[in-house]
Amino acid sequence: MTDKKGNLEPASSDTMLSATDLVLDLLSTHDRHELSVAALCHAGELCGLRAQNVRVALNRLQRQQRVVSPERGLYRLDTATSGLFGEVESWLRREQRVQDWHGGWAAVLDTAVPRRDKTAWRRHERALALRGFRPLGDSGLCLRPDNLSGGVAGLRKDLARLGLAGEARVFVATELSPADDKQARRLWDGAALKQQYRRLSRQLAASHKTLSRRPEADAAAESLRLGRAAIRLILLDPLLPDTLIDNRPRQELAERMGAYQRDAKAIWMRLLEQV
């Protein structure tokens, strides 16, 4: 889902889980990244999804070459073709991408990117959102602080891997006018981000306290719903410098989610091994 600026919005913890989401989430977090059809259908039933819907999702994902079937009744995530797999798998290490900010901006100019291919345009927008870019008014520029490790050269390769259109130009922007610099520093709603992080942290804490005491089927379903909302929020964080935003709520959420995921994953593995 995107907002009015075309940016990806974080998933709510109340968002309905689709069969496709379920399959990709479970295959992404499984140690071998593969599960049987029976296990995936059982997981779907735990989350209120019909087995037929899970099978349809598997067939669709196989046609899209996002999953492969190495043998009958077994499906594996195709990690080689998924630009997002590395993002999801390494969400806990995102803090390592940040370096000191010296006031410069990473900029993307995409006025030459055609909008006819809707799928390609969505990938382009998703790449920008995953790296925290925001449009600077109607200038045609999308900006973010130049504070990611590897600099703009590394960011250029990273964005291409994530789906940035080839017609886009990625470069460093310095010495913005005082008005533009002031506007750029206000492109991110720090108060809203802080509120989202704290709300999800509270939900994770409350769920974690009761996780081991609840029926495993209920605990598994809730942990998947809450966990995917938290990870999506962390993945979409713009990784701004401390001078622009209070990063402590995000860091606290990441730490809490790491502990929560370990216990939730153990519950899921026990349930799936029973099939």
C-alpha positions as YAML, in Angstrom:
chain: A
units: angstrom
residues:
- id: 1
  name: MET
  ca: [0.00, 0.00, 0.00]
- id: 2
  name: THR
  ca: [1.27, 3.49, -0.78]
- id: 3
  name: ASP
  ca: [0.43, 6.88, 0.65]
- id: 4
  name: LYS
  ca: [-0.48, 10.00, -1.32]
- id: 5
  name: LYS
  ca: [3.19, 10.66, -2.10]
- id: 6
  name: GLY
  ca: [3.60, 7.15, -3.52]
- id: 7
  name: ASN
  ca: [5.64, 5.96, -0.56]
- id: 8
  name: LEU
  ca: [5.15, 2.49, 0.88]
- id: 9
  name: GLU
  ca: [3.14, 2.52, 4.09]
- id: 10
  name: PRO
  ca: [4.04, 0.18, 6.95]
- id: 11
  name: ALA
  ca: [1.76, -2.81, 7.41]
- id: 12
  name: SER
  ca: [-0.57, -2.50, 10.38]
- id: 13
  name: SER
  ca: [-0.57, -5.27, 12.96]
- id: 14
  name: ASP
  ca: [-4.29, -5.55, 12.14]
- id: 15
  name: THR
  ca: [-3.73, -6.06, 8.40]
- id: 16
  name: MET
  ca: [-5.30, -9.26, 7.03]
- id: 17
  name: LEU
  ca: [-2.68, -11.85, 6.11]
- id: 18
  name: SER
  ca: [-2.91, -13.17, 2.54]
- id: 19
  name: ALA
  ca: [-1.93, -16.67, 1.45]
- id: 20
  name: THR
  ca: [0.95, -15.21, -0.57]
- id: 21
  name: ASP
  ca: [2.21, -13.29, 2.47]
- id: 22
  name: LEU
  ca: [2.03, -16.44, 4.57]
- id: 23
  name: VAL
  ca: [4.01, -18.54, 2.09]
- id: 24
  name: LEU
  ca: [6.74, -15.95, 1.57]
- id: 25
  name: ASP
  ca: [7.06, -15.15, 5.27]
- id: 26
  name: LEU
  ca: [7.41, -18.79, 6.32]
- id: 27
  name: LEU
  ca: [9.81, -19.72, 3.52]
- id: 28
  name: SER
  ca: [11.92, -16.62, 4.25]
- id: 29
  name: THR
  ca: [12.33, -17.43, 7.94]
- id: 30
  name: HIS
  ca: [12.72, -21.21, 7.67]
- id: 31
  name: ASP
  ca: [16.35, -22.30, 8.07]
- id: 32
  name: ARG
  ca: [16.36, -24.22, 4.76]
- id: 33
  name: HIS
  ca: [13.86, -21.85, 3.09]
- id: 34
  name: GLU
  ca: [11.73, -24.82, 2.07]
- id: 35
  name: LEU
  ca: [8.54, -26.46, 3.35]
- id: 36
  name: SER
  ca: [6.09, -29.10, 2.22]
- id: 37
  name: VAL
  ca: [2.70, -28.22, 0.79]
- id: 38
  name: ALA
  ca: [1.11, -30.00, 3.74]
- id: 39
  name: ALA
  ca: [3.05, -27.85, 6.24]
- id: 40
  name: LEU
  ca: [2.18, -24.63, 4.42]
- id: 41
  name: CYS
  ca: [-1.50, -25.56, 4.20]
- id: 42
  name: HIS
  ca: [-1.49, -26.41, 7.91]
- id: 43
  name: ALA
  ca: [0.09, -23.03, 8.66]
- id: 44
  name: GLY
  ca: [-2.59, -21.38, 6.55]
- id: 45
  name: GLU
  ca: [-5.34, -23.07, 8.53]
- id: 46
  name: LEU
  ca: [-3.78, -21.80, 11.77]
- id: 47
  name: CYS
  ca: [-4.02, -18.28, 10.35]
- id: 48
  name: GLY
  ca: [-7.58, -18.66, 9.07]
- id: 49
  name: LEU
  ca: [-6.68, -19.36, 5.43]
- id: 50
  name: ARG
  ca: [-8.12, -22.21, 3.38]
- id: 51
  name: ALA
  ca: [-5.74, -24.85, 2.04]
- id: 52
  name: GLN
  ca: [-6.99, -24.15, -1.49]
- id: 53
  name: ASN
  ca: [-5.94, -20.50, -1.18]
- id: 54
  name: VAL
  ca: [-2.46, -21.55, -0.10]
- id: 55
  name: ARG
  ca: [-2.16, -23.93, -3.08]
- id: 56
  name: VAL
  ca: [-3.28, -21.20, -5.48]
- id: 57
  name: ALA
  ca: [-0.69, -18.83, -3.98]
- id: 58
  name: LEU
  ca: [2.04, -21.46, -4.40]
- id: 59
  name: ASN
  ca: [1.14, -21.99, -8.06]
- id: 60
  name: ARG
  ca: [1.16, -18.25, -8.70]
- id: 61
  name: LEU
  ca: [4.51, -17.77, -6.97]
- id: 62
  name: GLN
  ca: [5.98, -20.65, -8.95]
- id: 63
  name: ARG
  ca: [4.82, -19.06, -12.23]
- id: 64
  name: GLN
  ca: [6.44, -15.82, -11.09]
- id: 65
  name: GLN
  ca: [9.65, -17.79, -10.37]
- id: 66
  name: ARG
  ca: [9.65, -16.62, -6.77]
- id: 67
  name: VAL
  ca: [9.46, -20.19, -5.47]
- id: 68
  name: VAL
  ca: [10.65, -23.46, -6.98]
- id: 69
  name: SER
  ca: [9.56, -27.06, -6.43]
- id: 70
  name: PRO
  ca: [12.67, -29.28, -6.19]
- id: 71
  name: GLU
  ca: [10.46, -32.34, -5.74]
- id: 72
  name: ARG
  ca: [6.79, -33.19, -5.66]
- id: 73
  name: GLY
  ca: [5.01, -31.63, -2.69]
- id: 74
  name: LEU
  ca: [7.99, -29.48, -1.64]
- id: 75
  name: TYR
  ca: [8.50, -25.74, -2.25]
- id: 76
  name: ARG
  ca: [11.60, -23.63, -1.79]
- id: 77
  name: LEU
  ca: [12.06, -19.87, -1.87]
- id: 78
  name: ASP
  ca: [14.14, -18.84, -4.90]
- id: 79
  name: THR
  ca: [16.55, -16.59, -3.01]
- id: 80
  name: ALA
  ca: [18.66, -15.91, -6.10]
- id: 81
  name: THR
  ca: [15.89, -14.06, -7.95]
- id: 82
  name: SER
  ca: [14.44, -12.16, -5.00]
- id: 83
  name: GLY
  ca: [15.87, -8.68, -4.60]
- id: 84
  name: LEU
  ca: [14.00, -8.36, -1.32]
- id: 85
  name: PHE
  ca: [15.20, -11.60, 0.25]
- id: 86
  name: GLY
  ca: [18.43, -10.07, 1.50]
- id: 87
  name: GLU
  ca: [16.49, -7.16, 2.96]
- id: 88
  name: VAL
  ca: [14.15, -9.37, 4.95]
- id: 89
  name: GLU
  ca: [16.90, -11.76, 6.06]
- id: 90
  name: SER
  ca: [19.22, -8.98, 7.29]
- id: 91
  name: TRP
  ca: [16.69, -6.62, 8.90]
- id: 92
  name: LEU
  ca: [18.35, -6.99, 12.31]
- id: 93
  name: ARG
  ca: [21.68, -5.71, 10.91]
- id: 94
  name: ARG
  ca: [20.33, -2.56, 9.27]
- id: 95
  name: GLU
  ca: [21.97, -0.34, 11.89]
- id: 96
  name: GLN
  ca: [25.36, -1.31, 10.45]
- id: 97
  name: ARG
  ca: [24.53, 0.56, 7.23]
- id: 98
  name: VAL
  ca: [24.61, 3.96, 8.92]
- id: 99
  name: GLN
  ca: [27.63, 6.25, 9.00]
- id: 100
  name: ASP
  ca: [28.17, 9.86, 10.09]
- id: 101
  name: TRP
  ca: [26.28, 12.50, 8.13]
- id: 102
  name: HIS
  ca: [28.12, 15.59, 6.93]
- id: 103
  name: GLY
  ca: [25.13, 17.46, 5.50]
- id: 104
  name: GLY
  ca: [25.10, 16.15, 1.91]
- id: 105
  name: TRP
  ca: [22.16, 14.49, 0.22]
- id: 106
  name: ALA
  ca: [21.82, 11.38, -1.93]
- id: 107
  name: ALA
  ca: [19.56, 12.34, -4.82]
- id: 108
  name: VAL
  ca: [17.58, 10.46, -7.46]
- id: 109
  name: LEU
  ca: [16.26, 12.20, -10.57]
- id: 110
  name: ASP
  ca: [13.60, 10.03, -12.22]
- id: 111
  name: THR
  ca: [11.75, 12.40, -14.55]
- id: 112
  name: ALA
  ca: [12.97, 10.32, -17.54]
- id: 113
  name: VAL
  ca: [11.56, 7.07, -16.13]
- id: 114
  name: PRO
  ca: [8.52, 5.91, -18.16]
- id: 115
  name: ARG
  ca: [5.36, 5.21, -16.19]
- id: 116
  name: ARG
  ca: [3.74, 2.93, -18.79]
- id: 117
  name: ASP
  ca: [5.02, -0.31, -17.28]
- id: 118
  name: LYS
  ca: [3.13, -0.29, -13.98]
- id: 119
  name: THR
  ca: [5.00, -3.29, -12.59]
- id: 120
  name: ALA
  ca: [8.41, -1.73, -13.29]
- id: 121
  name: TRP
  ca: [7.24, 1.59, -11.85]
- id: 122
  name: ARG
  ca: [6.09, -0.11, -8.64]
- id: 123
  name: ARG
  ca: [9.51, -1.78, -8.31]
- id: 124
  name: HIS
  ca: [11.14, 1.60, -8.87]
- id: 125
  name: GLU
  ca: [9.02, 3.23, -6.17]
- id: 126
  name: ARG
  ca: [9.60, 0.32, -3.80]
- id: 127
  name: ALA
  ca: [13.38, 0.64, -4.22]
- id: 128
  name: LEU
  ca: [13.19, 4.33, -3.33]
- id: 129
  name: ALA
  ca: [10.96, 3.63, -0.32]
- id: 130
  name: LEU
  ca: [13.24, 0.87, 0.98]
- id: 131
  name: ARG
  ca: [16.14, 3.32, 1.04]
- id: 132
  name: GLY
  ca: [14.19, 6.13, 2.64]
- id: 133
  name: PHE
  ca: [13.94, 8.53, -0.31]
- id: 134
  name: ARG
  ca: [11.24, 11.21, -0.35]
- id: 135
  name: PRO
  ca: [10.25, 13.59, -3.18]
- id: 136
  name: LEU
  ca: [11.36, 17.20, -2.76]
- id: 137
  name: GLY
  ca: [8.15, 18.95, -3.74]
- id: 138
  name: ASP
  ca: [7.66, 19.07, -7.52]
- id: 139
  name: SER
  ca: [11.39, 19.39, -8.27]
- id: 140
  name: GLY
  ca: [11.61, 15.90, -9.77]
- id: 141
  name: LEU
  ca: [14.22, 15.02, -7.16]
- id: 142
  name: CYS
  ca: [13.96, 12.39, -4.44]
- id: 143
  name: LEU
  ca: [16.34, 12.90, -1.53]
- id: 144
  name: ARG
  ca: [17.72, 11.20, 1.54]
- id: 145
  name: PRO
  ca: [20.70, 12.08, 3.75]
- id: 146
  name: ASP
  ca: [24.00, 10.78, 2.36]
- id: 147
  name: ASN
  ca: [24.74, 8.76, 5.51]
- id: 148
  name: LEU
  ca: [24.68, 5.14, 4.31]
- id: 149
  name: SER
  ca: [27.86, 3.07, 4.21]
- id: 150
  name: GLY
  ca: [29.30, 2.79, 0.72]
- id: 151
  name: GLY
  ca: [28.25, 6.31, -0.18]
- id: 152
  name: VAL
  ca: [26.29, 7.13, -3.30]
- id: 153
  name: ALA
  ca: [28.33, 4.71, -5.43]
- id: 154
  name: GLY
  ca: [27.22, 1.83, -3.24]
- id: 155
  name: LEU
  ca: [23.69, 3.18, -3.04]
- id: 156
  name: ARG
  ca: [23.47, 3.34, -6.84]
- id: 157
  name: LYS
  ca: [24.23, -0.40, -7.11]
- id: 158
  name: ASP
  ca: [21.95, -1.18, -4.19]
- id: 159
  name: LEU
  ca: [19.00, 0.67, -5.71]
- id: 160
  name: ALA
  ca: [19.49, -1.08, -9.05]
- id: 161
  name: ARG
  ca: [19.42, -4.45, -7.27]
- id: 162
  name: LEU
  ca: [16.16, -3.47, -5.59]
- id: 163
  name: GLY
  ca: [14.51, -2.46, -8.87]
- id: 164
  name: LEU
  ca: [15.32, 1.20, -9.53]
- id: 165
  name: ALA
  ca: [14.61, 2.06, -13.16]
- id: 166
  name: GLY
  ca: [17.67, 2.26, -15.41]
- id: 167
  name: GLU
  ca: [16.65, 5.72, -16.63]
- id: 168
  name: ALA
  ca: [16.97, 7.19, -13.13]
- id: 169
  name: ARG
  ca: [20.07, 9.15, -12.17]
- id: 170
  name: VAL
  ca: [21.65, 8.78, -8.71]
- id: 171
  name: PHE
  ca: [24.11, 11.39, -7.47]
- id: 172
  name: VAL
  ca: [25.23, 13.54, -4.53]
- id: 173
  name: ALA
  ca: [23.48, 16.87, -4.01]
- id: 174
  name: THR
  ca: [25.31, 19.50, -1.97]
- id: 175
  name: GLU
  ca: [24.87, 23.18, -1.23]
- id: 176
  name: LEU
  ca: [21.08, 23.19, -1.54]
- id: 177
  name: SER
  ca: [19.52, 26.60, -1.16]
- id: 178
  name: PRO
  ca: [18.58, 27.41, 2.44]
- id: 179
  name: ALA
  ca: [14.89, 26.99, 1.55]
- id: 180
  name: ASP
  ca: [15.42, 23.61, -0.13]
- id: 181
  name: ASP
  ca: [17.65, 22.36, 2.67]
- id: 182
  name: LYS
  ca: [15.03, 23.35, 5.23]
- id: 183
  name: GLN
  ca: [12.33, 21.58, 3.21]
- id: 184
  name: ALA
  ca: [14.49, 18.47, 2.78]
- id: 185
  name: ARG
  ca: [15.01, 18.15, 6.52]
- id: 186
  name: ARG
  ca: [11.23, 18.07, 7.01]
- id: 187
  name: LEU
  ca: [10.44, 15.34, 4.47]
- id: 188
  name: TRP
  ca: [10.15, 12.65, 7.17]
- id: 189
  name: ASP
  ca: [7.54, 12.65, 9.93]
- id: 190
  name: GLY
  ca: [9.69, 11.76, 12.91]
- id: 191
  name: ALA
  ca: [6.84, 12.06, 15.40]
- id: 192
  name: ALA
  ca: [4.68, 9.59, 13.46]
- id: 193
  name: LEU
  ca: [7.57, 7.11, 13.17]
- id: 194
  name: LYS
  ca: [8.24, 7.32, 16.90]
- id: 195
  name: GLN
  ca: [4.57, 6.69, 17.64]
- id: 196
  name: GLN
  ca: [4.48, 3.63, 15.36]
- id: 197
  name: TYR
  ca: [7.62, 2.16, 16.90]
- id: 198
  name: ARG
  ca: [6.41, 2.61, 20.45]
- id: 199
  name: ARG
  ca: [2.97, 1.18, 19.68]
- id: 200
  name: LEU
  ca: [4.44, -1.95, 18.10]
- id: 201
  name: SER
  ca: [6.99, -2.30, 20.90]
- id: 202
  name: ARG
  ca: [4.15, -2.32, 23.43]
- id: 203
  name: GLN
  ca: [2.22, -4.90, 21.40]
- id: 204
  name: LEU
  ca: [5.28, -7.15, 21.08]
- id: 205
  name: ALA
  ca: [6.02, -6.88, 24.80]
- id: 206
  name: ALA
  ca: [2.45, -7.79, 25.74]
- id: 207
  name: SER
  ca: [2.37, -10.71, 23.30]
- id: 208
  name: HIS
  ca: [5.80, -12.00, 24.36]
- id: 209
  name: LYS
  ca: [4.73, -12.23, 28.00]
- id: 210
  name: THR
  ca: [1.94, -14.68, 27.17]
- id: 211
  name: LEU
  ca: [3.48, -16.46, 24.16]
- id: 212
  name: SER
  ca: [4.61, -19.57, 26.03]
- id: 213
  name: ARG
  ca: [1.38, -19.88, 28.03]
- id: 214
  name: ARG
  ca: [-1.07, -19.75, 25.14]
- id: 215
  name: PRO
  ca: [-2.18, -22.56, 22.85]
- id: 216
  name: GLU
  ca: [0.62, -22.89, 20.30]
- id: 217
  name: ALA
  ca: [-1.72, -22.45, 17.33]
- id: 218
  name: ASP
  ca: [-2.98, -19.10, 18.69]
- id: 219
  name: ALA
  ca: [0.52, -17.96, 19.64]
- id: 220
  name: ALA
  ca: [1.88, -18.84, 16.19]
- id: 221
  name: ALA
  ca: [-0.83, -16.94, 14.33]
- id: 222
  name: GLU
  ca: [-0.43, -13.83, 16.48]
- id: 223
  name: SER
  ca: [3.36, -13.90, 16.28]
- id: 224
  name: LEU
  ca: [3.29, -14.03, 12.49]
- id: 225
  name: ARG
  ca: [0.89, -11.09, 12.29]
- id: 226
  name: LEU
  ca: [2.80, -8.93, 14.77]
- id: 227
  name: GLY
  ca: [6.24, -9.97, 13.59]
- id: 228
  name: ARG
  ca: [5.66, -9.16, 9.94]
- id: 229
  name: ALA
  ca: [4.28, -5.72, 10.89]
- id: 230
  name: ALA
  ca: [7.34, -4.97, 13.01]
- id: 231
  name: ILE
  ca: [9.86, -6.19, 10.42]
- id: 232
  name: ARG
  ca: [8.14, -4.27, 7.63]
- id: 233
  name: LEU
  ca: [8.25, -1.09, 9.71]
- id: 234
  name: ILE
  ca: [11.96, -1.61, 10.41]
- id: 235
  name: LEU
  ca: [12.70, -2.32, 6.74]
- id: 236
  name: LEU
  ca: [10.97, 0.89, 5.69]
- id: 237
  name: ASP
  ca: [12.77, 3.05, 8.23]
- id: 238
  name: PRO
  ca: [14.74, 5.75, 6.38]
- id: 239
  name: LEU
  ca: [17.81, 5.33, 8.66]
- id: 240
  name: LEU
  ca: [18.09, 9.06, 9.21]
- id: 241
  name: PRO
  ca: [20.93, 10.65, 11.17]
- id: 242
  name: ASP
  ca: [20.36, 11.43, 14.85]
- id: 243
  name: THR
  ca: [20.34, 15.14, 14.04]
- id: 244
  name: LEU
  ca: [17.08, 14.69, 12.09]
- id: 245
  name: ILE
  ca: [15.22, 12.09, 14.16]
- id: 246
  name: ASP
  ca: [15.23, 10.27, 17.49]
- id: 247
  name: ASN
  ca: [16.39, 6.77, 16.51]
- id: 248
  name: ARG
  ca: [16.08, 5.19, 19.96]
- id: 249
  name: PRO
  ca: [12.47, 3.94, 19.48]
- id: 250
  name: ARG
  ca: [13.51, 2.09, 16.30]
- id: 251
  name: GLN
  ca: [16.53, 0.56, 17.98]
- id: 252
  name: GLU
  ca: [14.41, -0.55, 20.94]
- id: 253
  name: LEU
  ca: [11.85, -2.13, 18.58]
- id: 254
  name: ALA
  ca: [14.59, -4.00, 16.69]
- id: 255
  name: GLU
  ca: [16.01, -5.41, 19.93]
- id: 256
  name: ARG
  ca: [12.57, -6.44, 21.17]
- id: 257
  name: MET
  ca: [11.67, -7.99, 17.82]
- id: 258
  name: GLY
  ca: [14.89, -10.01, 17.77]
- id: 259
  name: ALA
  ca: [14.02, -11.68, 21.08]
- id: 260
  name: TYR
  ca: [10.38, -12.12, 20.07]
- id: 261
  name: GLN
  ca: [11.28, -13.71, 16.75]
- id: 262
  name: ARG
  ca: [13.51, -16.33, 18.38]
- id: 263
  name: ASP
  ca: [10.70, -17.61, 20.60]
- id: 264
  name: ALA
  ca: [8.02, -17.31, 17.91]
- id: 265
  name: LYS
  ca: [10.15, -19.19, 15.38]
- id: 266
  name: ALA
  ca: [10.60, -22.07, 17.83]
- id: 267
  name: ILE
  ca: [6.82, -22.35, 18.17]
- id: 268
  name: TRP
  ca: [6.32, -22.35, 14.40]
- id: 269
  name: MET
  ca: [9.00, -24.97, 13.82]
- id: 270
  name: ARG
  ca: [7.41, -27.31, 16.37]
- id: 271
  name: LEU
  ca: [4.01, -26.93, 14.73]
- id: 272
  name: LEU
  ca: [5.31, -27.45, 11.20]
- id: 273
  name: GLU
  ca: [7.38, -30.49, 12.17]
- id: 274
  name: GLN
  ca: [4.20, -32.20, 13.37]
- id: 275
  name: VAL
  ca: [2.77, -32.30, 9.85]
...
